[in-house]
């Protein structure tokens, strides 16, 4: 039996009846845009995150762009962003008119430090995008202490908990993705923005609806970016399960360690006080692609995600830093490998993964 890298379906099987009922209710009501489920989900999601407000948008990428626009980011500005992340973390910056400035990460935690942000700050820096990569929690308070507003990219961190609260309530404003493979995934695209600033929340609501507050007067060139009522209904069924799903993901990391995986490869290190709900469980080894090829024969899926970091992508060539400017990024890119984790993965499967890694490495 193959152990999948992702398993987004098993956890929701017990919820199928509730989900079907929710979908039929939306279909019967006939209100598909900014309906009652969107409003209810926004309130429920904000309460779980610990933020003052949540605003549903079409996807996680537009969530970042809209969050930046709400902060006043525009032409002539720079936005600092880690290069070791999914492409969208930086792709969301140019549509504001600003440009990305790439910073490094700590390859042990896969997140950015305040020192790494400070190293690339300039007088033109308007904001910092902090990515809670793989579910680990970046040191938002330390970065905000540099005097810049922080946009949290929480796409991979639903359910994680840190000493100062949950991702999404730590910085000035935050983006979330509900892409189906995420810790809290919808049945299609979806996203949200959270903030405890009423002013920012009001601007986000205006920007997501074509730059209008009343659907009559249009103050800015905005976006047509709204969370679908159908997706909100599905997410409302799943949201109460997120803490349990997150606890299982955190427990899997502990079980991998108990099974001796850390004696074979380097395990990801949670940041101080964090309990990550690992969206991906990413280990490090000298020959990750070779290990991945050998794991296939043992029925274990694995994958390298960011072999070519964002600053190396063709579309980012105009903003590429000098060679060797991001050593932590280079190390993480060349050594990381994601191995199976999910909200329901079983202990026998974890044992099989560890045994397969040991056999592949001859240990």
QUIWO-V573692 format. One record per residue. RES is the residue in one small letter. SS is DSSP state (2 for helix, 1 for strand, 0 for the rest). PSI is psi as a letter, one per 20 degrees, with the letter a starting at -180 (none if undefined). NEAR is the number of other ideal C-beta (glycine too) atoms within 8 Angstrom. Layout:
RES_SS_PSI_NEAR ; RES_SS_PSI_NEAR
This chain:
x_0_p_3 ; x_0_p_6 ; x_1_o_11 ; x_0_q_8 ; x_0_g_8 ; x_0_q_6 ; x_0_m_11 ; x_0_i_9 ; x_0_h_6 ; x_2_g_8 ; x_2_h_11 ; x_2_i_10 ; x_2_g_7 ; x_2_i_4 ; x_2_j_10 ; x_2_g_8 ; x_2_g_6 ; x_2_g_8 ; x_2_g_11 ; x_2_g_8 ; x_2_g_8 ; x_2_g_13 ; x_2_g_11 ; x_2_h_8 ; x_2_g_9 ; x_2_g_14 ; x_2_h_7 ; x_2_h_6 ; x_2_h_8 ; x_0_j_5 ; x_0_o_8 ; x_0_i_8 ; x_1_p_7 ; x_0_l_6 ; x_0_a_12 ; x_2_h_8 ; x_2_h_12 ; x_2_g_14 ; x_2_g_9 ; x_2_g_10 ; x_2_g_16 ; x_2_g_13 ; x_2_g_9 ; x_2_h_10 ; x_2_g_14 ; x_2_g_12 ; x_2_g_7 ; x_2_g_9 ; x_2_h_13 ; x_0_j_8 ; x_0_r_12 ; x_0_g_8 ; x_1_q_11 ; x_1_q_13 ; x_1_o_12 ; x_1_p_12 ; x_1_r_17 ; x_0_h_11 ; x_0_r_12 ; x_2_h_14 ; x_2_g_11 ; x_2_h_13 ; x_2_g_15 ; x_2_g_16 ; x_2_g_13 ; x_2_h_15 ; x_2_g_15 ; x_2_g_16 ; x_2_h_12 ; x_2_h_13 ; x_0_i_13 ; x_0_j_6 ; x_0_p_13 ; x_0_a_9 ; x_0_p_5 ; x_0_i_6 ; x_0_q_14 ; x_1_q_11 ; x_1_p_17 ; x_1_p_15 ; x_1_q_16 ; x_1_q_16 ; x_0_h_15 ; x_0_n_14 ; x_0_r_14 ; x_0_q_7 ; x_0_h_8 ; x_2_h_10 ; x_2_h_14 ; x_2_h_14 ; x_2_h_9 ; x_2_i_14 ; x_2_g_16 ; x_2_h_8 ; x_0_i_6 ; x_0_i_13 ; x_0_i_9 ; x_0_r_15 ; x_1_q_10 ; x_1_q_14 ; x_1_o_12 ; x_1_p_19 ; x_1_r_14 ; x_0_r_14 ; x_0_r_18 ; x_1_o_11 ; x_0_i_11 ; x_0_h_7 ; x_0_i_11 ; x_0_j_14 ; x_1_r_16 ; x_0_q_13 ; x_0_r_10 ; x_2_h_10 ; x_2_h_6 ; x_2_h_13 ; x_2_g_15 ; x_2_h_8 ; x_0_h_8 ; x_0_j_11 ; x_0_q_9 ; x_0_r_7 ; x_0_i_3 ; x_0_i_7 ; x_1_p_14 ; x_1_h_12 ; x_1_r_14 ; x_1_p_14 ; x_1_o_17 ; x_1_p_15 ; x_1_p_14 ; x_0_m_15 ; x_2_p_13 ; x_2_j_12 ; x_2_i_15 ; x_0_q_17 ; x_0_o_15 ; x_0_q_13 ; x_0_m_11 ; x_2_g_13 ; x_2_g_8 ; x_2_h_9 ; x_2_g_15 ; x_2_h_12 ; x_0_i_7 ; x_0_i_11 ; x_0_j_4 ; x_0_q_13 ; x_1_q_11 ; x_1_p_14 ; x_1_o_17 ; x_1_p_15 ; x_1_o_14 ; x_0_j_14 ; x_0_h_13 ; x_0_j_13 ; x_0_j_16 ; x_0_p_14 ; x_0_i_13 ; x_0_q_16 ; x_1_p_9 ; x_1_r_13 ; x_0_h_5 ; x_0_j_6 ; x_1_a_7 ; x_0_q_11 ; x_0_p_14 ; x_0_i_13 ; x_0_j_11 ; x_0_h_14 ; x_0_a_11 ; x_0_h_10 ; x_1_q_16 ; x_1_q_18 ; x_1_q_17 ; x_1_q_15 ; x_1_p_13 ; x_0_k_15 ; x_0_q_12 ; x_0_h_9 ; x_0_i_6 ; x_0_r_12 ; x_0_h_15 ; x_0_n_10 ; x_0_q_10 ; x_0_a_11 ; x_0_k_6 ; x_0_b_8 ; x_0_q_9 ; x_0_q_17 ; x_1_r_17 ; x_1_q_15 ; x_1_p_16 ; x_1_q_16 ; x_1_q_15 ; x_0_j_6 ; x_0_o_9 ; x_2_h_7 ; x_2_g_6 ; x_2_g_12 ; x_2_g_12 ; x_2_g_9 ; x_2_h_10 ; x_2_g_16 ; x_2_h_10 ; x_2_g_13 ; x_2_h_14 ; x_2_i_12 ; x_1_m_11 ; x_0_j_7 ; x_0_k_11 ; x_1_q_12 ; x_0_h_7 ; x_0_j_5 ; x_0_j_4 ; x_0_g_4 ; x_0_p_6 ; x_1_o_7 ; x_0_h_7 ; x_0_r_7 ; x_0_o_3 ; x_0_c_12 ; x_0_q_12 ; x_1_n_7 ; x_0_n_10 ; x_0_q_12 ; x_0_p_13 ; x_1_q_11 ; x_2_h_15 ; x_2_g_11 ; x_2_h_14 ; x_2_h_16 ; x_2_g_14 ; x_2_g_13 ; x_2_h_14 ; x_2_h_12 ; x_2_h_11 ; x_2_h_12 ; x_2_g_12 ; x_0_h_6 ; x_0_i_9 ; x_2_g_13 ; x_2_g_8 ; x_2_g_8 ; x_2_g_13 ; x_2_h_15 ; x_2_h_9 ; x_2_g_11 ; x_2_g_18 ; x_2_g_12 ; x_2_h_8 ; x_2_g_13 ; x_2_g_14 ; x_2_h_8 ; x_2_g_10 ; x_2_g_14 ; x_2_g_10 ; x_2_h_6 ; x_0_i_9 ; x_0_j_9 ; x_2_h_13 ; x_2_i_9 ; x_2_i_5 ; x_0_h_11 ; x_0_r_12 ; x_1_p_9 ; x_0_q_10 ; x_0_p_16 ; x_0_o_6 ; x_0_q_10 ; x_0_r_12 ; x_0_p_6 ; x_0_j_5 ; x_0_q_12 ; x_1_n_8 ; x_0_p_15 ; x_0_n_16 ; x_0_o_14 ; x_0_g_11 ; x_0_p_10 ; x_1_o_13 ; x_1_o_12 ; x_1_r_13 ; x_1_p_12 ; x_0_r_12 ; x_0_h_4 ; x_0_m_6 ; x_2_h_13 ; x_2_h_8 ; x_2_g_7 ; x_2_g_15 ; x_2_g_12 ; x_2_h_8 ; x_2_h_11 ; x_2_h_14 ; x_2_g_9 ; x_2_h_6 ; x_0_j_11 ; x_0_k_9 ; x_1_p_14 ; x_0_q_10 ; x_1_r_11 ; x_1_q_8 ; x_0_p_10 ; x_0_g_9 ; x_0_l_12 ; x_0_h_6 ; x_0_n_6 ; x_0_r_13 ; x_2_g_15 ; x_2_i_12 ; x_2_i_8 ; x_0_q_10 ; x_2_h_4 ; x_2_i_5 ; x_2_j_13 ; x_2_h_7 ; x_2_i_5 ; x_2_j_10 ; x_0_p_8 ; x_0_r_7 ; x_0_q_4 ; x_0_q_3 ; x_0_j_6 ; x_0_i_8 ; x_0_m_15 ; x_2_h_8 ; x_2_h_12 ; x_2_g_16 ; x_2_g_10 ; x_2_g_9 ; x_2_g_14 ; x_2_h_12 ; x_2_i_8 ; x_2_i_12 ; x_1_q_14 ; x_1_p_16 ; x_1_p_12 ; x_1_r_13 ; x_0_p_14 ; x_0_q_10 ; x_0_r_12 ; x_0_i_12 ; x_0_j_8 ; x_0_p_12 ; x_0_r_6 ; x_2_g_6 ; x_2_h_6 ; x_2_h_10 ; x_2_g_13 ; x_2_g_9 ; x_2_h_12 ; x_2_g_14 ; x_2_g_13 ; x_2_h_9 ; x_2_h_13 ; x_2_g_15 ; x_2_g_10 ; x_2_g_9 ; x_2_h_10 ; x_0_i_10 ; x_0_k_4 ; x_0_none_5
